[in-house]
Structure formats: C-alpha cells, structure tokens
C-alpha cells in the first residue's frame, strides 16, 4: 500500500460523497485522486439511470480541465438531470404526472423524456422493435420484451431481473416497483389484477401483438 493510499480518508472515491462544490473536498489532499476514483466508480455502474447527472458533472469539469481553466467552486453544470424540481421543460401534463409519482419513478421518467425514449415507443411498436434496446435501460428492455409477449406479474419480472441481470432479490424488487409505474405512465402497460398487460394504445400499434 502506498503512503498516499494509506492516508486516504474513509470517504475516498465514494460518488455520493465527493462534491466539486464542497469546501471539505476542496481542501482535501486526496481531492484529485478521489475525484478520478469517484468518476470511474460512476462509469462502472451497471445501471446508470440514476447517476447520469453525476457523470455529466464530472465530464463538464474534465472539459474545463482540458482547456486549462482553474477550478471554480461556483461553476454550475447544467446536466439536464432527472430531478423532479428541474421540470421547467416539461409539458403541463408531464409536470402533473411527475409530481404525482414517487421520487424514484419520477426520476426514471425524467431520464426517459430527456433521452427521447417515449417518443420512440409508438414508432418502435409499429416496427416490432424494443424502444429500450440500449445498455442504460436494460431493466425496461427486459420488461418490454415480456409485456409484448403477454405481460408479467411483479413476481415474474423480479425473477427475470435476477436471472437475466444477475441482481439480488432486493435490487430486483426495487426496480420492479419503478418499472410497474413507469410503464403505466407511458401507456405501455395496463394493470389487470396482478398482471401488467399491454396497454390498448400499445397493442393497437405493435406488430408483435397483431
């Protein structure tokens, strides 16, 4: 172990602790190595849905470094983050929907809107494609494949997450609760008892369901 590693604080490299604005981080002798470790930890996250804004912040500061600009604790990064409060760009219907949702569900919806995924849902449905067919939205991709094949229960989706994504039971259940609400909000799924089945708006356009 190197001398520098030996003297690193206990919070070293923890993305949720490191802050560009914190005077404590600013005065820490391990700041630069901690900053890089924190960035790498964010990049290694399997599901980046809830860390996108932190990655954007790091990359904005890295861009400033590349230009030789000095560190400024007052520098503000417009990450377009999926925070519920940052909803000025939403339509009135979207704002009402976000405000009615639990925080994590609202954050997921904001991320999807930011990436333009909902606008692709109908077009992809007509083509028989999965609109979530990218790494960042793997949980939604798994759920979409299941819903166009008839639907799923919370239990069956949990098992699918554990089997296909290698998640623990607790992690899977947490994501199931989010996807269950998100799919209804986007009119992808509709509740039928214990099942989430294809929403009529989706079924009418999805070639896989016709």
C-alpha positions in Angstrom: 0.0 0.0 0.0 1.4 3.4 -0.9 1.7 6.3 1.6 -1.0 8.2 -0.3 -3.4 5.3 -0.2 -2.7 4.8 3.5 -3.8 8.4 4.2 -6.9 8.4 2.1 -10.0 9.3 4.1 -12.8 6.7 4.6 -15.0 8.6 2.1 -12.4 8.3 -0.6 -13.8 7.6 -4.1 -17.5 7.4 -3.0 -19.5 9.2 -5.7 -22.3 10.1 -3.4 -19.9 11.9 -1.1 -17.4 13.6 -3.5 -18.5 17.1 -4.4 -17.0 19.8 -6.7 -18.6 22.4 -4.5 -17.7 21.1 -1.1 -15.0 23.1 0.7 -14.1 19.9 2.6 -13.4 18.1 -0.6 -11.6 21.2 -2.0 -9.2 21.3 0.9 -8.6 17.5 1.0 -5.1 16.3 0.0 -6.7 13.4 -1.8 -9.1 15.5 -3.8 -7.8 14.8 -7.3 -7.3 11.1 -6.9 -10.7 10.8 -5.1 -12.3 12.8 -7.9 -11.0 10.3 -10.5 -11.9 7.3 -8.4 -15.4 8.6 -8.0 -15.7 9.2 -11.7 -14.6 5.7 -12.5 -17.0 4.2 -10.0 -19.9 6.1 -11.7 -18.8 4.7 -15.1 -18.7 1.2 -13.8 -22.3 1.3 -12.5 -24.3 -1.4 -14.2 -27.5 0.7 -14.4 -26.6 4.4 -14.9 -30.2 5.6 -14.8 -29.8 7.5 -11.5 -26.2 8.6 -11.9 -26.3 10.2 -15.3 -26.3 13.7 -13.8 -23.2 13.0 -11.7 -21.3 11.6 -14.8 -22.3 14.7 -16.8 -21.0 16.9 -14.0 -17.7 15.1 -13.9 -17.3 15.3 -17.7 -18.1 19.0 -17.7 -15.3 19.6 -15.2 -13.0 17.4 -17.1 -13.7 19.5 -20.2 -12.7 22.6 -18.2 -9.5 21.0 -17.1 -8.6 20.2 -20.7 -9.0 23.9 -21.5 -6.7 24.8 -18.7 -9.4 26.5 -16.7 -8.9 26.8 -13.0 -11.2 25.1 -10.5 -14.2 27.3 -9.6 -16.4 26.0 -6.8 -19.2 28.3 -8.1 -19.1 26.7 -11.6 -22.6 25.3 -12.2 -23.1 22.4 -14.6 -26.4 22.2 -16.5 -26.7 18.4 -16.6 -30.4 18.3 -17.5 -30.6 16.0 -14.5 -33.8 13.9 -13.9 -34.6 15.8 -10.6 -38.3 16.4 -10.1 -37.7 20.0 -9.3 -36.0 20.6 -12.6 -39.1 20.2 -14.7 -39.4 23.6 -16.4 -39.1 22.0 -19.9 -41.9 19.6 -19.3 -45.4 20.0 -20.6 -48.2 20.7 -18.1 -49.4 17.1 -18.4 -45.9 15.8 -17.8 -45.4 18.1 -14.8 -48.6 16.8 -13.2 -47.6 13.2 -13.9 -44.1 13.7 -12.4 -45.5 15.5 -9.3 -47.9 12.6 -8.7 -45.2 9.9 -8.7 -42.8 8.7 -6.1 -39.4 10.3 -6.3 -37.5 7.4 -8.0 -40.3 6.8 -10.5 -40.4 10.5 -11.4 -36.6 10.5 -11.8 -36.8 7.5 -14.2 -39.5 9.2 -16.2 -37.4 12.4 -16.4 -34.4 10.4 -17.7 -36.6 8.7 -20.4 -38.0 12.1 -21.5 -34.5 13.6 -21.6 -33.4 10.8 -23.9 -36.5 11.0 -26.1 -37.4 7.4 -25.4 -41.2 7.9 -25.0 -41.4 9.5 -28.5 -39.8 6.3 -29.9 -42.2 3.9 -28.2 -45.1 4.2 -30.8 -42.7 4.1 -33.8 -40.8 1.1 -32.4 -44.1 -0.7 -31.6 -45.2 -0.3 -35.2 -41.9 -1.9 -36.3 -41.9 -4.6 -33.6 -38.8 -3.2 -32.0 -37.8 -2.6 -28.4 -37.6 1.1 -27.7 -35.3 0.4 -24.7 -32.8 -1.6 -26.7 -29.7 0.1 -25.2 -27.5 -0.7 -22.2 -28.7 2.1 -19.9 -32.3 0.9 -19.9 -31.8 -2.8 -19.6 -34.5 -3.3 -16.9 -37.0 -1.6 -19.1 -35.8 -3.6 -22.1 -36.4 -6.9 -20.2 -39.9 -5.7 -19.1 -40.8 -4.6 -22.6 -39.9 -7.9 -24.1 -42.1 -9.6 -21.5 -45.1 -7.3 -22.0 -45.3 -7.7 -25.7 -45.4 -11.4 -25.1 -48.5 -11.2 -22.9 -47.4 -9.3 -19.8 -45.9 -10.1 -16.4 -46.6 -10.1 -12.7 -44.3 -8.3 -10.2 -43.0 -11.8 -9.2 -42.2 -12.9 -12.7 -40.5 -9.6 -13.5 -38.4 -9.9 -10.4 -37.3 -13.4 -11.3 -36.5 -12.2 -14.8 -34.2 -9.5 -13.4 -32.5 -11.9 -11.1 -31.9 -14.4 -14.0 -31.1 -12.1 -16.8 -29.3 -9.3 -15.0 -27.8 -11.2 -12.1 -29.5 -8.9 -9.5 -30.2 -9.7 -5.9 -33.8 -10.1 -4.8 -34.0 -6.7 -3.1 -32.5 -4.9 -6.0 -34.9 -6.6 -8.4 -37.9 -5.8 -6.3 -36.9 -2.1 -6.1 -36.7 -1.9 -9.9 -39.9 -3.8 -10.5 -41.8 -1.2 -8.5 -40.4 1.6 -10.6 -41.0 -0.1 -14.0 -44.5 -1.1 -13.0 -45.4 2.6 -12.5 -43.3 3.9 -15.5 -44.9 1.5 -18.0 -48.4 2.6 -16.9 -47.4 6.3 -17.1 -46.1 5.8 -20.7 -49.2 3.8 -21.7 -47.1 0.7 -22.4 -48.8 -1.4 -19.8 -52.1 -1.6 -18.0 -53.0 -3.3 -14.8 -55.2 -6.3 -14.9 -55.4 -7.8 -11.4 -51.9 -8.9 -10.6 -50.8 -8.7 -14.2 -49.3 -5.8 -16.2 -50.5 -6.4 -19.7 -50.0 -4.5 -23.0 -51.8 -1.1 -22.9 -54.5 -0.9 -25.6 -52.6 2.0 -27.2 -49.5 -0.2 -27.5 -51.4 -3.3 -28.6 -53.0 -1.4 -31.4 -49.7 -0.5 -32.9 -47.3 -3.3 -32.0 -46.9 -5.8 -34.9 -45.8 -8.4 -32.3 -49.3 -8.2 -30.8 -51.3 -8.3 -34.0 
